[in-house]
Amino acid sequence: MSVKSHFILPALLAILAGCMSSGTQPLLTSAYVAGVPASEIAGNHAIFVATSRSKAEDPNVVFAGNRSDNLNYVRVNVTVPKVHKAGNIERRKDKEPADPLKYFTASEVVAFQNSPQFVQTLSADVAARGGRALIFVHGYNTSFDSAVYRMTQIVHDSGYTGTPVLFSWASGAKTRDYIYDKESASAARDQLEQLLRIVSNSGARRVDIIAHSMGTWITMEALRQLAITNNRTLGGKLGDVVLASPDIDVDVFKSQMRRYGKPDKPFIVLLSADDRALKMSGILSGSRPRVGDYKDAASLAEYGVEVVDLSDAKSRDRFNHTKFADNPAMVRLLGQRLREDDGYASDRDVTDRIRLLQRGLM
């Protein structure tokens, strides 16, 4: 490494921290949720989790950044405080006392010893919620607790009423772990494919996917693998595939789409020209453009995707990398799309409403 690179690489990685985990914190705390008045709680959400992470030494952290050869399964119950504002994740700072009146709080983690136990409980929840399931795949530099809270925030703010399923891969949750995270993403492809099959066989009539940043690469690889096995639509159950700020080389994405084939229902790609995190990722990748800040939307549309340009949308993230979730208008419209009944006409209608963001209707 040259002297110049020695100084540039850490600087780029520091900027890439915009994906951004606030650092690993214990998910479970001593906060007493049961005694909090119901009037002070805005929501209580049961998040199903399948993870390629290994168990943490601290049981309150639950899962660490190390990789596991097998999927691990839990269900996390999370409360959202009444003071919550759409687009925010109100969470305590390090060493600050946990308080369910102020912060997102995990009240319980239920572990499943094996896949059959997980499937049994998941299937019951899917049946009770109308046969809809949503899988979220997080991005780079994301700790387990941050992934759980982001999934909760998306579900809560979007008004999603189906079964939420988080796929949490083994991110190191440190800025310097960009390469480690990319390798962890590669290692998790088969496990995400396994989860997709599990959820589609759980009794769900429709399975939607939202993936963010580096998580979009894992998602595309898993979908590509399903296509190779002639099951690219999960037996007709695959609903919307939303790729938010994709951290994927444009040529790689086009190759993935060619192998997958033109989707029966267009994939939704949310991109933004002012995404600073992706600009730095592109530099680290040899000045290669990323899908999430790509200028030639028309060339992407040829592969069967709906491109939604969020360049004019506001973000709470100074790196403009999480607009899909932290922009209140965007997350509400996304939820409206996911709540629509099956059918291309309604999908088109909601996609058009999402596109209103491009004209500055915030």
Backbone hydrogen bonds, N-H to C=O, Kabsch-Sander energy under -0.5 kcal/mol:
donor,donor_aa,acceptor,acceptor_aa,energy
6,H,2,S,-2.2
7,F,3,V,-1.1
7,F,4,K,-0.7
8,I,4,K,-2.2
9,L,5,S,-2.5
11,A,7,F,-1.1
12,L,8,I,-2.6
13,L,9,L,-2.4
14,A,10,P,-2.0
15,I,11,A,-1.7
16,L,12,L,-2.3
17,A,13,L,-0.5
17,A,14,A,-0.7
18,G,15,I,-1.3
19,C,16,L,-1.2
20,M,17,A,-0.8
21,S,141,N,-0.8
27,L,60,N,-1.8
28,L,60,N,-2.3
29,T,106,A,-0.6
33,V,31,A,-1.1
36,V,33,V,-2.0
40,E,37,P,-2.1
41,I,38,A,-1.5
42,A,40,E,-0.5
42,A,80,V,-2.6
43,G,80,V,-1.4
45,H,78,V,-3.1
47,I,45,H,-0.7
47,I,76,V,-3.3
48,F,46,A,-0.6
48,F,164,P,-2.2
49,V,74,V,-3.0
50,A,166,L,-2.6
51,T,72,N,-2.5
52,S,168,S,-1.6
53,R,168,S,-0.6
54,S,66,N,-2.2
56,A,62,V,-2.2
61,V,58,D,-1.4
62,V,58,D,-1.2
63,F,61,V,-2.0
64,A,54,S,-2.4
68,S,52,S,-2.8
72,N,51,T,-2.4
73,Y,112,F,-0.6
74,V,49,V,-2.0
75,R,110,V,-2.3
76,V,47,I,-2.9
77,N,108,E,-2.6
78,V,45,H,-2.8
78,V,76,V,-0.5
79,T,105,T,-2.9
80,V,43,G,-2.9
82,K,40,E,-2.4
83,V,101,L,-0.5
84,H,81,P,-1.7
88,N,85,K,-2.3
91,R,89,I,-0.9
96,E,93,K,-2.3
102,K,99,D,-2.0
103,Y,99,D,-2.8
104,F,90,E,-3.5
105,T,79,T,-1.9
106,A,27,L,-0.7
107,S,77,N,-2.4
107,S,105,T,-0.7
108,E,77,N,-1.1
110,V,75,R,-3.0
111,A,109,V,-0.6
112,F,73,Y,-2.3
118,F,114,N,-1.8
119,V,115,S,-3.0
120,Q,116,P,-2.3
121,T,117,Q,-1.9
122,L,118,F,-2.9
123,S,119,V,-2.9
124,A,120,Q,-1.6
125,D,121,T,-1.9
126,V,122,L,-2.7
127,A,123,S,-2.3
128,A,124,A,-1.9
129,R,125,D,-1.3
130,G,127,A,-1.0
131,G,126,V,-2.8
133,A,206,R,-1.8
134,L,163,T,-2.6
135,I,208,D,-2.9
136,F,165,V,-2.3
137,V,210,I,-2.2
138,H,136,F,-0.5
138,H,167,F,-0.8
147,A,143,S,-2.2
148,V,144,F,-2.2
149,Y,145,D,-2.3
150,R,146,S,-2.3
151,M,147,A,-2.3
152,T,148,V,-2.2
153,Q,149,Y,-2.5
154,I,150,R,-2.4
155,V,151,M,-2.4
156,H,152,T,-2.9
157,D,153,Q,-2.9
158,S,154,I,-2.1
159,G,155,V,-0.9
160,Y,155,V,-1.3
163,T,132,R,-2.7
165,V,134,L,-3.3
166,L,48,F,-3.4
167,F,136,F,-2.9
168,S,50,A,-1.8
168,S,166,L,-0.7
169,W,167,F,-0.7
171,S,169,W,-2.4
177,D,174,K,-1.8
178,Y,175,T,-0.8
181,D,177,D,-3.2
182,K,178,Y,-1.9
183,E,179,I,-2.2
184,S,180,Y,-2.5
185,A,181,D,-2.6
186,S,182,K,-1.8
187,A,183,E,-2.2
188,A,184,S,-1.1
188,A,185,A,-0.5
189,R,186,S,-1.2
192,L,188,A,-2.3
193,E,189,R,-2.3
194,Q,190,D,-2.3
195,L,191,Q,-2.1
196,L,192,L,-2.7
197,R,193,E,-1.9
198,I,194,Q,-2.2
199,V,195,L,-2.9
200,S,196,L,-2.1
201,N,197,R,-1.5
202,S,199,V,-1.4
204,A,199,V,-0.8
205,R,131,G,-2.5
206,R,131,G,-1.6
207,V,237,K,-2.9
208,D,133,A,-2.7
209,I,240,D,-3.0
210,I,135,I,-2.8
211,A,242,V,-2.8
212,H,137,V,-2.4
213,S,244,A,-2.4
215,G,212,H,-2.4
216,T,213,S,-1.8
217,W,213,S,-0.5
217,W,214,M,-0.7
218,I,214,M,-1.2
219,T,215,G,-2.0
220,M,216,T,-2.6
221,E,217,W,-2.3
222,A,218,I,-2.5
223,L,219,T,-2.5
224,R,220,M,-2.3
225,Q,221,E,-2.2
226,L,222,A,-2.0
227,A,223,L,-2.2
228,I,224,R,-1.9
229,T,225,Q,-1.2
230,N,227,A,-1.9
231,N,226,L,-2.8
234,L,231,N,-1.5
237,K,233,T,-0.9
237,K,234,L,-0.8
238,L,233,T,-2.5
239,G,207,V,-3.1
242,V,209,I,-3.1
242,V,240,D,-0.5
243,L,241,V,-0.6
243,L,268,I,-3.5
244,A,211,A,-3.0
244,A,242,V,-0.7
245,S,243,L,-0.5
245,S,270,L,-2.6
247,D,213,S,-1.4
248,I,246,P,-1.3
250,V,289,P,-1.9
253,F,249,D,-2.6
254,K,250,V,-2.4
255,S,251,D,-2.1
256,Q,252,V,-2.6
257,M,253,F,-2.6
258,R,254,K,-2.3
259,R,255,S,-2.0
260,Y,256,Q,-2.4
261,G,257,M,-3.0
267,F,304,G,-1.6
268,I,241,V,-2.9
269,V,267,F,-0.6
269,V,306,E,-2.8
270,L,243,L,-2.6
270,L,268,I,-0.6
271,L,269,V,-0.7
271,L,308,V,-2.1
272,S,292,G,-2.9
275,D,272,S,-1.5
276,R,274,D,-1.1
276,R,319,F,-1.7
277,A,319,F,-0.9
279,K,275,D,-1.4
280,M,276,R,-1.8
281,S,277,A,-1.9
282,G,278,L,-2.4
283,I,279,K,-1.6
284,L,280,M,-2.4
285,S,281,S,-1.4
286,G,283,I,-1.7
287,S,282,G,-1.3
288,R,282,G,-1.5
291,V,248,I,-2.2
292,G,246,P,-2.3
293,D,290,R,-1.2
294,Y,291,V,-1.4
297,A,295,K,-1.5
299,S,296,D,-0.6
300,L,296,D,-0.9
301,A,297,A,-2.2
302,E,298,A,-1.1
303,Y,300,L,-1.9
304,G,301,A,-1.9
306,E,267,F,-3.9
307,V,305,V,-0.7
308,V,269,V,-3.0
308,V,306,E,-0.5
309,D,307,V,-0.5
310,L,271,L,-3.4
310,L,308,V,-0.7
313,A,310,L,-1.6
318,R,316,R,-0.5
320,N,317,D,-2.3
325,A,322,T,-1.5
326,D,322,T,-2.7
327,N,323,K,-1.3
331,V,327,N,-2.5
332,R,328,P,-1.8
333,L,329,A,-2.2
334,L,330,M,-2.6
335,G,331,V,-2.1
336,Q,332,R,-2.2
337,R,333,L,-2.2
338,L,334,L,-2.2
339,R,335,G,-1.8
340,E,336,Q,-0.8
340,E,337,R,-0.9
347,D,343,G,-1.8
348,R,344,Y,-2.6
349,D,345,A,-2.0
350,V,346,S,-2.2
351,T,347,D,-2.5
352,D,348,R,-2.2
353,R,349,D,-1.4
354,I,350,V,-2.4
355,R,351,T,-2.1
356,L,352,D,-0.5
356,L,353,R,-0.9
357,L,354,I,-1.8
358,Q,355,R,-1.4
359,R,356,L,-1.5
360,G,357,L,-1.8
361,L,356,L,-1.6
362,M,360,G,-1.6
